[in-house]
Amino acid sequence: MLLTTIHLCCLSLLMLCAGEQKYPYDGPENEITIHVTPGSTECFYQKAKAQQTLEIEYQVIDANFGDVNINQELDINFQLFSPSGKELISDFKQSDANHRVPLLKYEKI
């Protein structure tokens, strides 16, 4: 489960799952662009299998939302949680980042 706290953004999020392609969600990459209201919290979910590596890349690419001051910083708070609620990644006030998270056999991601 992905939990993102968005301050300003049109977020470009790239998630890669490396491993065998036995299931549709095992594809080499999924890329999505998300438009989020400033100051809101959004959750996004990505299926993944044990023994894969989940690669997550995000970038704030725009902050032009009507009455929002576009001179404000383009940053977000980003958190990645396992389905059991374990926090795997926590970034605060970042405009972009790359992460590689090995999905261990015993960890339900």
Helices and strands as residue ranges (DSSP letters): E 2-6, E 9-18, G 24-26, E 30-36, E 41-44, E 53-60, E 76-81, E 87-94, E 96-102
